[in-house]
């Protein structure tokens, strides 16, 4: 999703915040043009809304993470992902109403994610209870071994700090949430799943024509 790169909004594009985080960026926000902010918000919200509509209309095309079985339409479609390399996106959580977070499944019990208050770390694989809306997706045209390698890449970044320079998604010294997923696949398979280029928004990972949704909950 191509969103205008307003330099003054860099510090407010905290797309990896969970809704429970209490972080104030009043000083950074005060110079942001309200119309510009509104346009960015509306573009991302519209993209998620369109995604939800497509999922509801085409749920029979969503498959299990084993890439073989289909499911009928319901509020939860597919089996919750536990296979290494499946990545997860939610529209929940916000900072100035900019939604989104992303992570990657390491194993059935563990995800790898990056948050502002701790950088890259491991967490319980409980997105289906942690967030109201969840999308699980796989990268097309790669093997199970490739998926494992991508998950391992993310895991090996544990302890690295949060990347506040959202316009630099190709650094490997620090990571924001959706950048971590993007880099995991780009550096291990060469596949770029950032739909719009530039900042890697969580919605970009899902909207990429190189990925496929295998699970949704709360749509």
N, C-alpha and C positions, 0 to 999 in steps of 0.2 A: 504494500500500500504506500503510495508516494505521498508523503506529507511534507508540506513546505518546511524547509529547515530554517526556522527563525532562531537566529543566534541567541537572542535574549531569552529563549525558552529552554535552553539546555538543562538548567538545573531543576526545572519543574517536570521534566519528562521522566518521572520516577515510576516507570511502568511496572517495576518489580515489587512494589510495596504491597504487602497484605493489608487488608482493611483495618486490622487492629493496630497498625503502627501509628504512634503519635510522634510525628516529625513535622516541624513547622518550617516553611521556607518563605515566610512573609517578606523578608528583605529581598530575596531573589525574585519573588513574584511581582513586586510592586511596579516594575517597569514594563511588564508584559502588556501589550495591547489587548484589550478585552475581546475585540473582534477577531484577532488572530487566534487567541486561545480558544474562543468559541468554535472557530472553523476547524481547528485541530481536533477538538473534542467531538464535534459532530461527525467528522469524517471517520473516526475510529468507532464511535457508537454505531453509525450506520453500517459499517463493515461487519461488526458483530451481529447486528440485527439481520442483515442479509444472510450471513452464515447460518444463523438459527433458522431462518425461513427455508433455506436450501436443505438443511438437515431434516426438518420436518417433512418436506416434500419428497425427499429422496432417501429416506432412512433405510429402505431395503437395499441400498447400495453400500451401506456401511457394513464392514465385515469385522469379524473378531480379530484380535491381535495375532492369531495364528495364520492370518491371511487366507482363510479358507471358507468360513461359514458366515452366512448372512443372518440378519435378525429382522423381525417385523417391527413396525413403528410402535414406539412407546416413549415415555419420558426419559427412560434410560435405554440407550441403544448400544448393543454390543456388550462384551464382558469387560469389566474394569481392567486396564492394562497392568500386567505384572511382568511382561517380557522385556528384557534389557533392550534399550534403544528406542522404545516407544517414548515419544515426548508428550508432555501434558501442557495445556494452556487453559487459563481461566480468564474470564472478563471481570472477575471479582477483584476488589481492592482498588484503591484510587489515590491519586494525589492531584488535587485540583481537577477532579473528575476525569482524569486520564486513566483508563482502565487497563488492567492486564498483568499477568505473571506467567512465567513458563519454567518448566523443569524437565528433566529427563529421567526415565526409569533406569535404575542401576540393577536392581533385582526385585523379586516379589515384595520385599519388605522395605526397600530403600529407594529414595529419589536423590538426585543431585540438583541443587538449586543455589542461586545467589541472591542474597538480600543485602540491603544497605547497611544493616547493623552487624553484619558478620562476614560478608563476602561469601565465597563458595563453601558450601558445606553439605552434609548429608542429612536427610530428613525421613520421617516415616512416610511410606507410600500409601497415604490416606487422603488423597485429593478428593475422593468421592464423599468423604465426610467433612473434609476441611473447607471445601468451597461449595457454593450453591450451584455454580455452572462450571462444567469441566468438559474439555475436548481432548481426546487422545488421538494421536496421529502417528503414522509411519512415513518413512522416506521411501519413495518408489525406486525400483530398479536397483536395490542393494540386497545383499545376502544377510542371513541371520548373523553370520560372523561379522559383517560390516556393522550391524546394529550393536553387537557386543563391543566392538572396537570404539564406536562412538560413545557408548556408555562409559567405557573405561577411560576414555579421554577426559570426559567431564569429571569423573571420580578423581583423576590424577591432578585436577586443578584445586582440590580441597585446600583451604587455608589462604588462597589468593584473595586479595581485596576486591571490593566492589568497584566497578568501573563507572565513574561519574561522567566521563566523556562519551556520551552516547553516540557521537559522530565518529568514534574510532572503534568500530566493532571488530576490527581485525587484530587488535592487540591480543597477546596471550599472557600479559602480565597482570591483568585484572579483568573482571567480567561482570556485566549486568545480566539479568536472568535470561532473556531471550537471546542475547549474544552468546551465552554459554552453549545453548542448544545449537545455534547456527554454527559456531566454531567446531563443535563436536563432530558434526557431519562434514563440514568443509575441509577440516584438517585431516580427517581420516579417510574420506571417500572422494573428496574433490567436488562434492555436490553442494551447490549454493542454494539454500532454502529460504533466503531472504528475498521475498517477492519484490520489494520496491527499491532495494539498494539503500545505502546510507544507514540511518538508524534502523536497527532490527526491532520492530515492534512485535509483540507476541502474536497479534493477528496476522502478521506477514508470514509467520511459520505455517499457519493453518491455510492461508490463502494461496500459498505457493503451488504452482502446477507440478511441483516435484514431490508433493506430499499427499497423503490420503488419510482421511479421518476413519478411525476404526472404533471410536467410542464417543458417546456424548451423554451427559447427564445434566438435567435441569433445563434443557432447551424447550 
